[in-house]
Amino acid sequence: MTGELPVLLGLFLVAAAGTGAVLVRDPVRQSFLLSLLGLSLATLFLLLQAPDVALSQLAVGSALTPLMVLLSVRKVRRKARSERREERE
C-alpha cells in the first residue's frame, strides 16, 4: 500500500491538472495548466519506471506544447488588434 501512494498522488495530480486545463477559459492560463499537466505526467511516468517516456513528456508536454499555444494566442491577439486599428481609420 505504501508503494502505491506516490502513484496514486501522481494520478490525482494528473486528473486535477487535466480538469483545470479543460475548465479554465483564458488561453494563457490554459497553457500554464497544460505545462503543469505535462510536468505531472512526466513525474508519473518517472514513478512508473519509464524514464525515457518521462523525458520525452517533459520536453514536449511541459515546454513545447504550452509555448506553441502561447505563441499562437499572441499572434491571434496581435492580428485582432491590428484589424481594430484599421477599422478605426
PDB file of N, CA, C and O in Angstrom, chain B, residues numbered from 101:
ATOM      1  N   MET B 101       0.820  -1.202   0.000  1.00  0.00           N
ATOM      2  CA  MET B 101       0.000   0.000   0.000  1.00  0.00           C
ATOM      3  C   MET B 101       0.859   1.259   0.000  1.00  0.00           C
ATOM      4  O   MET B 101       0.541   2.215  -0.709  1.00  0.00           O
ATOM      5  N   THR B 102       1.931   1.283   0.773  1.00  0.00           N
ATOM      6  CA  THR B 102       2.762   2.493   0.824  1.00  0.00           C
ATOM      7  C   THR B 102       3.512   2.709  -0.482  1.00  0.00           C
ATOM      8  O   THR B 102       3.858   3.844  -0.811  1.00  0.00           O
ATOM      9  N   GLY B 103       3.770   1.634  -1.240  1.00  0.00           N
ATOM     10  CA  GLY B 103       4.438   1.779  -2.530  1.00  0.00           C
ATOM     11  C   GLY B 103       3.518   2.353  -3.589  1.00  0.00           C
ATOM     12  O   GLY B 103       3.978   2.934  -4.572  1.00  0.00           O
ATOM     13  N   GLU B 104       2.230   2.192  -3.391  1.00  0.00           N
ATOM     14  CA  GLU B 104       1.259   2.691  -4.363  1.00  0.00           C
ATOM     15  C   GLU B 104       0.859   4.142  -4.091  1.00  0.00           C
ATOM     16  O   GLU B 104       0.258   4.785  -4.951  1.00  0.00           O
ATOM     17  N   LEU B 105       1.175   4.650  -2.935  1.00  0.00           N
ATOM     18  CA  LEU B 105       0.765   6.003  -2.571  1.00  0.00           C
ATOM     19  C   LEU B 105       1.331   7.075  -3.505  1.00  0.00           C
ATOM     20  O   LEU B 105       0.571   7.948  -3.923  1.00  0.00           O
ATOM     21  N   PRO B 106       2.624   7.061  -3.856  1.00  0.00           N
ATOM     22  CA  PRO B 106       3.114   8.085  -4.787  1.00  0.00           C
ATOM     23  C   PRO B 106       2.446   8.011  -6.161  1.00  0.00           C
ATOM     24  O   PRO B 106       2.200   9.044  -6.785  1.00  0.00           O
ATOM     25  N   VAL B 107       2.154   6.810  -6.631  1.00  0.00           N
ATOM     26  CA  VAL B 107       1.487   6.668  -7.920  1.00  0.00           C
ATOM     27  C   VAL B 107       0.065   7.216  -7.840  1.00  0.00           C
ATOM     28  O   VAL B 107      -0.394   7.880  -8.770  1.00  0.00           O
ATOM     29  N   LEU B 108      -0.630   6.949  -6.752  1.00  0.00           N
ATOM     30  CA  LEU B 108      -1.977   7.487  -6.585  1.00  0.00           C
ATOM     31  C   LEU B 108      -1.973   9.012  -6.499  1.00  0.00           C
ATOM     32  O   LEU B 108      -2.853   9.672  -7.050  1.00  0.00           O
ATOM     33  N   LEU B 109      -0.985   9.563  -5.810  1.00  0.00           N
ATOM     34  CA  LEU B 109      -0.863  11.022  -5.750  1.00  0.00           C
ATOM     35  C   LEU B 109      -0.556  11.599  -7.131  1.00  0.00           C
ATOM     36  O   LEU B 109      -1.074  12.654  -7.497  1.00  0.00           O
ATOM     37  N   GLY B 110       0.287  10.903  -7.896  1.00  0.00           N
ATOM     38  CA  GLY B 110       0.586  11.338  -9.253  1.00  0.00           C
ATOM     39  C   GLY B 110      -0.644  11.310 -10.140  1.00  0.00           C
ATOM     40  O   GLY B 110      -0.871  12.230 -10.926  1.00  0.00           O
ATOM     41  N   LEU B 111      -1.438  10.255 -10.016  1.00  0.00           N
ATOM     42  CA  LEU B 111      -2.683  10.171 -10.785  1.00  0.00           C
ATOM     43  C   LEU B 111      -3.654  11.285 -10.394  1.00  0.00           C
ATOM     44  O   LEU B 111      -4.340  11.848 -11.248  1.00  0.00           O
ATOM     45  N   PHE B 112      -3.706  11.594  -9.110  1.00  0.00           N
ATOM     46  CA  PHE B 112      -4.565  12.684  -8.653  1.00  0.00           C
ATOM     47  C   PHE B 112      -4.106  14.013  -9.232  1.00  0.00           C
ATOM     48  O   PHE B 112      -4.928  14.826  -9.655  1.00  0.00           O
ATOM     49  N   LEU B 113      -2.783  14.240  -9.252  1.00  0.00           N
ATOM     50  CA  LEU B 113      -2.247  15.470  -9.832  1.00  0.00           C
ATOM     51  C   LEU B 113      -2.567  15.584 -11.313  1.00  0.00           C
ATOM     52  O   LEU B 113      -2.928  16.657 -11.797  1.00  0.00           O
ATOM     53  N   VAL B 114      -2.433  14.471 -12.034  1.00  0.00           N
ATOM     54  CA  VAL B 114      -2.743  14.463 -13.467  1.00  0.00           C
ATOM     55  C   VAL B 114      -4.224  14.775 -13.681  1.00  0.00           C
ATOM     56  O   VAL B 114      -4.575  15.573 -14.550  1.00  0.00           O
ATOM     57  N   ALA B 115      -5.076  14.151 -12.896  1.00  0.00           N
ATOM     58  CA  ALA B 115      -6.518  14.393 -13.028  1.00  0.00           C
ATOM     59  C   ALA B 115      -6.874  15.842 -12.695  1.00  0.00           C
ATOM     60  O   ALA B 115      -7.691  16.457 -13.380  1.00  0.00           O
ATOM     61  N   ALA B 116      -6.265  16.378 -11.654  1.00  0.00           N
ATOM     62  CA  ALA B 116      -6.560  17.764 -11.263  1.00  0.00           C
ATOM     63  C   ALA B 116      -6.064  18.755 -12.313  1.00  0.00           C
ATOM     64  O   ALA B 116      -6.774  19.701 -12.655  1.00  0.00           O
ATOM     65  N   ALA B 117      -4.853  18.547 -12.826  1.00  0.00           N
ATOM     66  CA  ALA B 117      -4.312  19.467 -13.833  1.00  0.00           C
ATOM     67  C   ALA B 117      -5.092  19.366 -15.140  1.00  0.00           C
ATOM     68  O   ALA B 117      -5.342  20.382 -15.788  1.00  0.00           O
ATOM     69  N   GLY B 118      -5.473  18.170 -15.530  1.00  0.00           N
ATOM     70  CA  GLY B 118      -6.258  17.995 -16.750  1.00  0.00           C
ATOM     71  C   GLY B 118      -7.632  18.627 -16.640  1.00  0.00           C
ATOM     72  O   GLY B 118      -8.100  19.276 -17.575  1.00  0.00           O
ATOM     73  N   THR B 119      -8.273  18.439 -15.506  1.00  0.00           N
ATOM     74  CA  THR B 119      -9.587  19.047 -15.291  1.00  0.00           C
ATOM     75  C   THR B 119      -9.483  20.567 -15.262  1.00  0.00           C
ATOM     76  O   THR B 119     -10.325  21.267 -15.823  1.00  0.00           O
ATOM     77  N   GLY B 120      -8.456  21.063 -14.611  1.00  0.00           N
ATOM     78  CA  GLY B 120      -8.258  22.513 -14.564  1.00  0.00           C
ATOM     79  C   GLY B 120      -8.015  23.103 -15.943  1.00  0.00           C
ATOM     80  O   GLY B 120      -8.536  24.173 -16.259  1.00  0.00           O
ATOM     81  N   ALA B 121      -7.230  22.418 -16.769  1.00  0.00           N
ATOM     82  CA  ALA B 121      -6.951  22.911 -18.121  1.00  0.00           C
ATOM     83  C   ALA B 121      -8.212  22.947 -18.976  1.00  0.00           C
ATOM     84  O   ALA B 121      -8.352  23.807 -19.845  1.00  0.00           O
ATOM     85  N   VAL B 122      -9.119  22.023 -18.733  1.00  0.00           N
ATOM     86  CA  VAL B 122     -10.367  21.992 -19.507  1.00  0.00           C
ATOM     87  C   VAL B 122     -11.334  23.066 -19.023  1.00  0.00           C
ATOM     88  O   VAL B 122     -12.037  23.668 -19.836  1.00  0.00           O
ATOM     89  N   LEU B 123     -11.384  23.315 -17.740  1.00  0.00           N
ATOM     90  CA  LEU B 123     -12.378  24.238 -17.187  1.00  0.00           C
ATOM     91  C   LEU B 123     -12.001  25.713 -17.310  1.00  0.00           C
ATOM     92  O   LEU B 123     -12.882  26.573 -17.331  1.00  0.00           O
ATOM     93  N   VAL B 124     -10.715  26.013 -17.392  1.00  0.00           N
ATOM     94  CA  VAL B 124     -10.280  27.414 -17.474  1.00  0.00           C
ATOM     95  C   VAL B 124     -10.533  27.939 -18.882  1.00  0.00           C
ATOM     96  O   VAL B 124     -10.278  27.238 -19.861  1.00  0.00           O
ATOM     97  N   ARG B 125     -11.029  29.158 -18.990  1.00  0.00           N
ATOM     98  CA  ARG B 125     -11.397  29.715 -20.288  1.00  0.00           C
ATOM     99  C   ARG B 125     -10.301  30.581 -20.917  1.00  0.00           C
ATOM    100  O   ARG B 125     -10.279  30.745 -22.137  1.00  0.00           O
ATOM    101  N   ASP B 126      -9.406  31.128 -20.122  1.00  0.00           N
ATOM    102  CA  ASP B 126      -8.354  32.000 -20.624  1.00  0.00           C
ATOM    103  C   ASP B 126      -7.223  31.160 -21.233  1.00  0.00           C
ATOM    104  O   ASP B 126      -6.679  30.293 -20.550  1.00  0.00           O
ATOM    105  N   PRO B 127      -6.858  31.397 -22.500  1.00  0.00           N
ATOM    106  CA  PRO B 127      -5.829  30.573 -23.139  1.00  0.00           C
ATOM    107  C   PRO B 127      -4.454  30.651 -22.475  1.00  0.00           C
ATOM    108  O   PRO B 127      -3.703  29.676 -22.498  1.00  0.00           O
ATOM    109  N   VAL B 128      -4.117  31.797 -21.887  1.00  0.00           N
ATOM    110  CA  VAL B 128      -2.825  31.913 -21.221  1.00  0.00           C
ATOM    111  C   VAL B 128      -2.795  31.029 -19.973  1.00  0.00           C
ATOM    112  O   VAL B 128      -1.804  30.346 -19.712  1.00  0.00           O
ATOM    113  N   ARG B 129      -3.864  31.046 -19.223  1.00  0.00           N
ATOM    114  CA  ARG B 129      -3.944  30.180 -18.039  1.00  0.00           C
ATOM    115  C   ARG B 129      -4.028  28.710 -18.444  1.00  0.00           C
ATOM    116  O   ARG B 129      -3.498  27.839 -17.754  1.00  0.00           O
ATOM    117  N   GLN B 130      -4.694  28.439 -19.564  1.00  0.00           N
ATOM    118  CA  GLN B 130      -4.756  27.062 -20.055  1.00  0.00           C
ATOM    119  C   GLN B 130      -3.367  26.551 -20.400  1.00  0.00           C
ATOM    120  O   GLN B 130      -3.051  25.393 -20.126  1.00  0.00           O
ATOM    121  N   SER B 131      -2.535  27.392 -20.996  1.00  0.00           N
ATOM    122  CA  SER B 131      -1.189  26.943 -21.339  1.00  0.00           C
ATOM    123  C   SER B 131      -0.354  26.685 -20.084  1.00  0.00           C
ATOM    124  O   SER B 131       0.465  25.767 -20.052  1.00  0.00           O
ATOM    125  N   PHE B 132      -0.571  27.508 -19.047  1.00  0.00           N
ATOM    126  CA  PHE B 132       0.118  27.260 -17.780  1.00  0.00           C
ATOM    127  C   PHE B 132      -0.321  25.919 -17.181  1.00  0.00           C
ATOM    128  O   PHE B 132       0.513  25.143 -16.714  1.00  0.00           O
ATOM    129  N   LEU B 133      -1.606  25.656 -17.195  1.00  0.00           N
ATOM    130  CA  LEU B 133      -2.107  24.394 -16.657  1.00  0.00           C
ATOM    131  C   LEU B 133      -1.704  23.214 -17.537  1.00  0.00           C
ATOM    132  O   LEU B 133      -1.512  22.105 -17.037  1.00  0.00           O
ATOM    133  N   LEU B 134      -1.576  23.442 -18.835  1.00  0.00           N
ATOM    134  CA  LEU B 134      -1.094  22.407 -19.728  1.00  0.00           C
ATOM    135  C   LEU B 134       0.357  22.058 -19.413  1.00  0.00           C
ATOM    136  O   LEU B 134       0.750  20.893 -19.474  1.00  0.00           O
ATOM    137  N   SER B 135       1.138  23.063 -19.082  1.00  0.00           N
ATOM    138  CA  SER B 135       2.515  22.822 -18.666  1.00  0.00           C
ATOM    139  C   SER B 135       2.560  22.049 -17.348  1.00  0.00           C
ATOM    140  O   SER B 135       3.377  21.143 -17.181  1.00  0.00           O
ATOM    141  N   LEU B 136       1.684  22.409 -16.422  1.00  0.00           N
ATOM    142  CA  LEU B 136       1.592  21.686 -15.154  1.00  0.00           C
ATOM    143  C   LEU B 136       1.152  20.244 -15.373  1.00  0.00           C
ATOM    144  O   LEU B 136       1.629  19.336 -14.692  1.00  0.00           O
ATOM    145  N   LEU B 137       0.251  20.033 -16.315  1.00  0.00           N
ATOM    146  CA  LEU B 137      -0.182  18.682 -16.665  1.00  0.00           C
ATOM    147  C   LEU B 137       0.976  17.878 -17.227  1.00  0.00           C
ATOM    148  O   LEU B 137       1.151  16.712 -16.873  1.00  0.00           O
ATOM    149  N   GLY B 138       1.766  18.485 -18.095  1.00  0.00           N
ATOM    150  CA  GLY B 138       2.931  17.798 -18.642  1.00  0.00           C
ATOM    151  C   GLY B 138       3.944  17.437 -17.572  1.00  0.00           C
ATOM    152  O   GLY B 138       4.534  16.357 -17.605  1.00  0.00           O
ATOM    153  N   LEU B 139       4.145  18.340 -16.626  1.00  0.00           N
ATOM    154  CA  LEU B 139       5.062  18.061 -15.519  1.00  0.00           C
ATOM    155  C   LEU B 139       4.560  16.920 -14.641  1.00  0.00           C
ATOM    156  O   LEU B 139       5.331  16.049 -14.238  1.00  0.00           O
ATOM    157  N   SER B 140       3.270  16.934 -14.352  1.00  0.00           N
ATOM    158  CA  SER B 140       2.731  15.868 -13.505  1.00  0.00           C
ATOM    159  C   SER B 140       2.744  14.531 -14.235  1.00  0.00           C
ATOM    160  O   SER B 140       2.971  13.495 -13.611  1.00  0.00           O
ATOM    161  N   LEU B 141       2.505  14.534 -15.548  1.00  0.00           N
ATOM    162  CA  LEU B 141       2.599  13.293 -16.314  1.00  0.00           C
ATOM    163  C   LEU B 141       4.036  12.777 -16.347  1.00  0.00           C
ATOM    164  O   LEU B 141       4.265  11.573 -16.229  1.00  0.00           O
ATOM    165  N   ALA B 142       4.999  13.676 -16.507  1.00  0.00           N
ATOM    166  CA  ALA B 142       6.401  13.268 -16.505  1.00  0.00           C
ATOM    167  C   ALA B 142       6.776  12.663 -15.148  1.00  0.00           C
ATOM    168  O   ALA B 142       7.500  11.669 -15.086  1.00  0.00           O
ATOM    169  N   THR B 143       6.285  13.260 -14.078  1.00  0.00           N
ATOM    170  CA  THR B 143       6.536  12.708 -12.745  1.00  0.00           C
ATOM    171  C   THR B 143       5.893  11.336 -12.588  1.00  0.00           C
ATOM    172  O   THR B 143       6.494  10.425 -12.019  1.00  0.00           O
ATOM    173  N   LEU B 144       4.694  11.196 -13.084  1.00  0.00           N
ATOM    174  CA  LEU B 144       4.008   9.912 -13.010  1.00  0.00           C
ATOM    175  C   LEU B 144       4.761   8.840 -13.803  1.00  0.00           C
ATOM    176  O   LEU B 144       4.919   7.715 -13.331  1.00  0.00           O
ATOM    177  N   PHE B 145       5.219   9.185 -14.997  1.00  0.00           N
ATOM    178  CA  PHE B 145       5.987   8.228 -15.791  1.00  0.00           C
ATOM    179  C   PHE B 145       7.282   7.842 -15.096  1.00  0.00           C
ATOM    180  O   PHE B 145       7.720   6.693 -15.170  1.00  0.00           O
ATOM    181  N   LEU B 146       7.891   8.806 -14.421  1.00  0.00           N
ATOM    182  CA  LEU B 146       9.114   8.505 -13.681  1.00  0.00           C
ATOM    183  C   LEU B 146       8.824   7.562 -12.513  1.00  0.00           C
ATOM    184  O   LEU B 146       9.605   6.653 -12.232  1.00  0.00           O
ATOM    185  N   LEU B 147       7.708   7.783 -11.844  1.00  0.00           N
ATOM    186  CA  LEU B 147       7.317   6.896 -10.748  1.00  0.00           C
ATOM    187  C   LEU B 147       7.000   5.482 -11.248  1.00  0.00           C
ATOM    188  O   LEU B 147       7.204   4.500 -10.535  1.00  0.00           O
ATOM    189  N   LEU B 148       6.500   5.396 -12.479  1.00  0.00           N
ATOM    190  CA  LEU B 148       6.179   4.090 -13.060  1.00  0.00           C
ATOM    191  C   LEU B 148       7.376   3.458 -13.766  1.00  0.00           C
ATOM    192  O   LEU B 148       7.226   2.496 -14.520  1.00  0.00           O
ATOM    193  N   GLN B 149       8.562   4.004 -13.516  1.00  0.00           N
ATOM    194  CA  GLN B 149       9.835   3.484 -14.005  1.00  0.00           C
ATOM    195  C   GLN B 149       9.925   3.490 -15.527  1.00  0.00           C
ATOM    196  O   GLN B 149      10.338   2.509 -16.147  1.00  0.00           O
ATOM    197  N   ALA B 150       9.533   4.606 -16.106  1.00  0.00           N
ATOM    198  CA  ALA B 150       9.676   4.814 -17.545  1.00  0.00           C
ATOM    199  C   ALA B 150      10.397   6.149 -17.773  1.00  0.00           C
ATOM    200  O   ALA B 150       9.776   7.121 -18.203  1.00  0.00           O
ATOM    201  N   PRO B 151      11.712   6.197 -17.484  1.00  0.00           N
ATOM    202  CA  PRO B 151      12.416   7.484 -17.558  1.00  0.00           C
ATOM    203  C   PRO B 151      12.518   8.043 -18.977  1.00  0.00           C
ATOM    204  O   PRO B 151      12.552   9.261 -19.151  1.00  0.00           O
ATOM    205  N   ASP B 152      12.568   7.187 -19.986  1.00  0.00           N
ATOM    206  CA  ASP B 152      12.641   7.693 -21.349  1.00  0.00           C
ATOM    207  C   ASP B 152      11.346   8.399 -21.759  1.00  0.00           C
ATOM    208  O   ASP B 152      11.375   9.447 -22.404  1.00  0.00           O
ATOM    209  N   VAL B 153      10.230   7.821 -21.381  1.00  0.00           N
ATOM    210  CA  VAL B 153       8.944   8.446 -21.665  1.00  0.00           C
ATOM    211  C   VAL B 153       8.795   9.730 -20.847  1.00  0.00           C
ATOM    212  O   VAL B 153       8.229  10.715 -21.322  1.00  0.00           O
ATOM    213  N   ALA B 154       9.303   9.711 -19.623  1.00  0.00           N
ATOM    214  CA  ALA B 154       9.231  10.900 -18.770  1.00  0.00           C
ATOM    215  C   ALA B 154      10.020  12.053 -19.370  1.00  0.00           C
ATOM    216  O   ALA B 154       9.566  13.197 -19.339  1.00  0.00           O
ATOM    217  N   LEU B 155      11.202  11.763 -19.917  1.00  0.00           N
ATOM    218  CA  LEU B 155      11.995  12.826 -20.537  1.00  0.00           C
ATOM    219  C   LEU B 155      11.312  13.386 -21.782  1.00  0.00           C
ATOM    220  O   LEU B 155      11.321  14.595 -22.015  1.00  0.00           O
ATOM    221  N   SER B 156      10.729  12.507 -22.570  1.00  0.00           N
ATOM    222  CA  SER B 156      10.002  12.972 -23.755  1.00  0.00           C
ATOM    223  C   SER B 156       8.812  13.834 -23.356  1.00  0.00           C
ATOM    224  O   SER B 156       8.570  14.882 -23.953  1.00  0.00           O
ATOM    225  N   GLN B 157       8.085  13.398 -22.362  1.00  0.00           N
ATOM    226  CA  GLN B 157       6.925  14.159 -21.883  1.00  0.00           C
ATOM    227  C   GLN B 157       7.362  15.494 -21.310  1.00  0.00           C
ATOM    228  O   GLN B 157       6.685  16.505 -21.493  1.00  0.00           O
ATOM    229  N   LEU B 158       8.482  15.499 -20.622  1.00  0.00           N
ATOM    230  CA  LEU B 158       8.981  16.739 -20.039  1.00  0.00           C
ATOM    231  C   LEU B 158       9.310  17.751 -21.127  1.00  0.00           C
ATOM    232  O   LEU B 158       9.002  18.936 -20.994  1.00  0.00           O
ATOM    233  N   ALA B 159       9.934  17.285 -22.204  1.00  0.00           N
ATOM    234  CA  ALA B 159      10.317  18.199 -23.286  1.00  0.00           C
ATOM    235  C   ALA B 159       9.101  18.670 -24.078  1.00  0.00           C
ATOM    236  O   ALA B 159       8.941  19.865 -24.326  1.00  0.00           O
ATOM    237  N   VAL B 160       8.258  17.744 -24.467  1.00  0.00           N
ATOM    238  CA  VAL B 160       7.136  18.092 -25.344  1.00  0.00           C
ATOM    239  C   VAL B 160       5.956  18.633 -24.558  1.00  0.00           C
ATOM    240  O   VAL B 160       5.440  19.704 -24.877  1.00  0.00           O
ATOM    241  N   GLY B 161       5.523  17.912 -23.538  1.00  0.00           N
ATOM    242  CA  GLY B 161       4.309  18.283 -22.818  1.00  0.00           C
ATOM    243  C   GLY B 161       4.462  19.463 -21.895  1.00  0.00           C
ATOM    244  O   GLY B 161       3.502  20.194 -21.654  1.00  0.00           O
ATOM    245  N   SER B 162       5.671  19.662 -21.369  1.00  0.00           N
ATOM    246  CA  SER B 162       5.851  20.742 -20.398  1.00  0.00           C
ATOM    247  C   SER B 162       6.433  21.997 -21.008  1.00  0.00           C
ATOM    248  O   SER B 162       6.280  23.085 -20.453  1.00  0.00           O
ATOM    249  N   ALA B 163       7.101  21.862 -22.147  1.00  0.00           N
ATOM    250  CA  ALA B 163       7.774  23.030 -22.710  1.00  0.00           C
ATOM    251  C   ALA B 163       7.246  23.422 -24.086  1.00  0.00           C
ATOM    252  O   ALA B 163       6.786  24.548 -24.275  1.00  0.00           O
ATOM    253  N   LEU B 164       7.307  22.516 -25.031  1.00  0.00           N
ATOM    254  CA  LEU B 164       6.996  22.888 -26.409  1.00  0.00           C
ATOM    255  C   LEU B 164       5.519  23.163 -26.656  1.00  0.00           C
ATOM    256  O   LEU B 164       5.174  24.162 -27.288  1.00  0.00           O
ATOM    257  N   THR B 165       4.656  22.305 -26.173  1.00  0.00           N
ATOM    258  CA  THR B 165       3.227  22.494 -26.435  1.00  0.00           C
ATOM    259  C   THR B 165       2.686  23.784 -25.806  1.00  0.00           C
ATOM    260  O   THR B 165       2.005  24.542 -26.497  1.00  0.00           O
ATOM    261  N   PRO B 166       2.961  24.064 -24.525  1.00  0.00           N
ATOM    262  CA  PRO B 166       2.486  25.349 -23.973  1.00  0.00           C
ATOM    263  C   PRO B 166       3.104  26.559 -24.683  1.00  0.00           C
ATOM    264  O   PRO B 166       2.451  27.590 -24.836  1.00  0.00           O
ATOM    265  N   LEU B 167       4.357  26.431 -25.114  1.00  0.00           N
ATOM    266  CA  LEU B 167       4.994  27.519 -25.839  1.00  0.00           C
ATOM    267  C   LEU B 167       4.287  27.778 -27.165  1.00  0.00           C
ATOM    268  O   LEU B 167       4.072  28.931 -27.539  1.00  0.00           O
ATOM    269  N   MET B 168       3.927  26.718 -27.873  1.00  0.00           N
ATOM    270  CA  MET B 168       3.212  26.870 -29.134  1.00  0.00           C
ATOM    271  C   MET B 168       1.833  27.509 -28.916  1.00  0.00           C
ATOM    272  O   MET B 168       1.391  28.332 -29.717  1.00  0.00           O
ATOM    273  N   VAL B 169       1.170  27.126 -27.837  1.00  0.00           N
ATOM    274  CA  VAL B 169      -0.137  27.719 -27.525  1.00  0.00           C
ATOM    275  C   VAL B 169       0.016  29.212 -27.242  1.00  0.00           C
ATOM    276  O   VAL B 169      -0.763  30.024 -27.741  1.00  0.00           O
ATOM    277  N   LEU B 170       1.016  29.571 -26.446  1.00  0.00           N
ATOM    278  CA  LEU B 170       1.234  30.982 -26.123  1.00  0.00           C
ATOM    279  C   LEU B 170       1.583  31.798 -27.361  1.00  0.00           C
ATOM    280  O   LEU B 170       1.098  32.919 -27.518  1.00  0.00           O
ATOM    281  N   LEU B 171       2.414  31.254 -28.237  1.00  0.00           N
ATOM    282  CA  LEU B 171       2.769  31.966 -29.462  1.00  0.00           C
ATOM    283  C   LEU B 171       1.559  32.136 -30.379  1.00  0.00           C
ATOM    284  O   LEU B 171       1.405  33.175 -31.022  1.00  0.00           O
ATOM    285  N   SER B 172       0.712  31.129 -30.438  1.00  0.00           N
ATOM    286  CA  SER B 172      -0.499  31.222 -31.264  1.00  0.00           C
ATOM    287  C   SER B 172      -1.459  32.278 -30.712  1.00  0.00           C
ATOM    288  O   SER B 172      -2.028  33.063 -31.469  1.00  0.00           O
ATOM    289  N   VAL B 173      -1.631  32.291 -29.407  1.00  0.00           N
ATOM    290  CA  VAL B 173      -2.515  33.287 -28.779  1.00  0.00           C
ATOM    291  C   VAL B 173      -1.971  34.688 -29.030  1.00  0.00           C
ATOM    292  O   VAL B 173      -2.730  35.612 -29.323  1.00  0.00           O
ATOM    293  N   ARG B 174      -0.665  34.840 -28.917  1.00  0.00           N
ATOM    294  CA  ARG B 174      -0.053  36.147 -29.148  1.00  0.00           C
ATOM    295  C   ARG B 174      -0.293  36.616 -30.583  1.00  0.00           C
ATOM    296  O   ARG B 174      -0.617  37.781 -30.813  1.00  0.00           O
ATOM    297  N   LYS B 175      -0.134  35.713 -31.538  1.00  0.00           N
ATOM    298  CA  LYS B 175      -0.327  36.085 -32.937  1.00  0.00           C
ATOM    299  C   LYS B 175      -1.786  36.457 -33.222  1.00  0.00           C
ATOM    300  O   LYS B 175      -2.055  37.425 -33.933  1.00  0.00           O
ATOM    301  N   VAL B 176      -2.712  35.695 -32.674  1.00  0.00           N
ATOM    302  CA  VAL B 176      -4.128  35.994 -32.885  1.00  0.00           C
ATOM    303  C   VAL B 176      -4.501  37.336 -32.263  1.00  0.00           C
ATOM    304  O   VAL B 176      -5.234  38.118 -32.869  1.00  0.00           O
ATOM    305  N   ARG B 177      -4.005  37.605 -31.069  1.00  0.00           N
ATOM    306  CA  ARG B 177      -4.322  38.880 -30.413  1.00  0.00           C
ATOM    307  C   ARG B 177      -3.724  40.061 -31.171  1.00  0.00           C
ATOM    308  O   ARG B 177      -4.356  41.112 -31.285  1.00  0.00           O
ATOM    309  N   ARG B 178      -2.499  39.890 -31.693  1.00  0.00           N
ATOM    310  CA  ARG B 178      -1.892  40.969 -32.482  1.00  0.00           C
ATOM    311  C   ARG B 178      -2.695  41.242 -33.741  1.00  0.00           C
ATOM    312  O   ARG B 178      -2.918  42.396 -34.108  1.00  0.00           O
ATOM    313  N   LYS B 179      -3.130  40.174 -34.402  1.00  0.00           N
ATOM    314  CA  LYS B 179      -3.899  40.340 -35.627  1.00  0.00           C
ATOM    315  C   LYS B 179      -5.228  41.026 -35.335  1.00  0.00           C
ATOM    316  O   LYS B 179      -5.653  41.898 -36.092  1.00  0.00           O
ATOM    317  N   ALA B 180      -5.882  40.645 -34.254  1.00  0.00           N
ATOM    318  CA  ALA B 180      -7.149  41.272 -33.880  1.00  0.00           C
ATOM    319  C   ALA B 180      -6.944  42.749 -33.551  1.00  0.00           C
ATOM    320  O   ALA B 180      -7.776  43.586 -33.901  1.00  0.00           O
ATOM    321  N   ARG B 181      -5.846  43.066 -32.885  1.00  0.00           N
ATOM    322  CA  ARG B 181      -5.551  44.454 -32.546  1.00  0.00           C
ATOM    323  C   ARG B 181      -5.317  45.291 -33.803  1.00  0.00           C
ATOM    324  O   ARG B 181      -5.804  46.417 -33.908  1.00  0.00           O
ATOM    325  N   SER B 182      -4.568  44.733 -34.751  1.00  0.00           N
ATOM    326  CA  SER B 182      -4.295  45.489 -35.976  1.00  0.00           C
ATOM    327  C   SER B 182      -5.563  45.654 -36.815  1.00  0.00           C
ATOM    328  O   SER B 182      -5.729  46.676 -37.481  1.00  0.00           O
ATOM    329  N   GLU B 183      -6.448  44.675 -36.792  1.00  0.00           N
ATOM    330  CA  GLU B 183      -7.710  44.805 -37.526  1.00  0.00           C
ATOM    331  C   GLU B 183      -8.599  45.870 -36.901  1.00  0.00           C
ATOM    332  O   GLU B 183      -9.292  46.601 -37.608  1.00  0.00           O
ATOM    333  N   ARG B 184      -8.577  45.956 -35.577  1.00  0.00           N
ATOM    334  CA  ARG B 184      -9.362  47.002 -34.905  1.00  0.00           C
ATOM    335  C   ARG B 184      -8.825  48.393 -35.246  1.00  0.00           C
ATOM    336  O   ARG B 184      -9.595  49.338 -35.421  1.00  0.00           O
ATOM    337  N   ARG B 185      -7.510  48.507 -35.338  1.00  0.00           N
ATOM    338  CA  ARG B 185      -6.909  49.796 -35.705  1.00  0.00           C
ATOM    339  C   ARG B 185      -7.307  50.194 -37.121  1.00  0.00           C
ATOM    340  O   ARG B 185      -7.605  51.358 -37.390  1.00  0.00           O
ATOM    341  N   GLU B 186      -7.309  49.213 -38.022  1.00  0.00           N
ATOM    342  CA  GLU B 186      -7.677  49.505 -39.407  1.00  0.00           C
ATOM    343  C   GLU B 186      -9.137  49.918 -39.524  1.00  0.00           C
ATOM    344  O   GLU B 186      -9.474  50.752 -40.364  1.00  0.00           O
ATOM    345  N   GLU B 187     -10.001  49.356 -38.704  1.00  0.00           N
ATOM    346  CA  GLU B 187     -11.411  49.720 -38.733  1.00  0.00           C
ATOM    347  C   GLU B 187     -11.626  51.148 -38.261  1.00  0.00           C
ATOM    348  O   GLU B 187     -12.512  51.841 -38.760  1.00  0.00           O
ATOM    349  N   ARG B 188     -10.834  51.585 -37.319  1.00  0.00           N
ATOM    350  CA  ARG B 188     -10.972  52.951 -36.796  1.00  0.00           C
ATOM    351  C   ARG B 188     -10.560  53.988 -37.836  1.00  0.00           C
ATOM    352  O   ARG B 188     -11.104  55.092 -37.868  1.00  0.00           O
ATOM    353  N   GLU B 189      -9.613  53.635 -38.674  1.00  0.00           N
ATOM    354  CA  GLU B 189      -9.080  54.590 -39.649  1.00  0.00           C
ATOM    355  C   GLU B 189      -9.911  54.710 -40.863  1.00  0.00           C
ATOM    356  O   GLU B 189      -9.579  55.478 -41.766  1.00  0.00           O
TER     357      GLU B 189
END
